[in-house]
Amino acid sequence: MKYPAYFEAAPEGGYVVTFRDVPEAITQGDSEAEAADMAADALVTAMDFYFVDRRRIPLPSAAKKGERLIPLPHSIVVKVLLLNEMLSAGISNAELARRMGTRPQEMTRVLNLRHNTKIDTISQALAAMGRDLEVSLV
């Protein structure tokens, strides 16, 4: 999952980076390389807001001319997909935990972007909602 980012030269030097799909993510860097690194961090940080507020996370749109694609780490991508599925189905953490036969605290950890969660756990959570996680190479 790669989000289009716009790099704009700042009057004081460096670059300001914004994301059309995730307006909460905005950052800057002294060089293009530093701005790209900061953009990746800002994108992950912005995802936290969606998780805390339990809001659907917009999926990335196609890049427009002049935009660069910033990848979201795969460990975050699967959690984004899980959260969006939960919200679409109207399923709470407690309900998903019940379906999986685990405690609600476990689901809190699974949906914490800073917690390392095994991909099998995410797959089991999606399966409990009638969905399959597929992985492919492109």
Summary of the structure (lengths in Angstrom):
residues: 138
radius of gyration: 16.7
end to end distance: 12.1
largest distance: 55.5
contacts: 379
relative contact order: 0.14
helix: 45%
strand: 16%
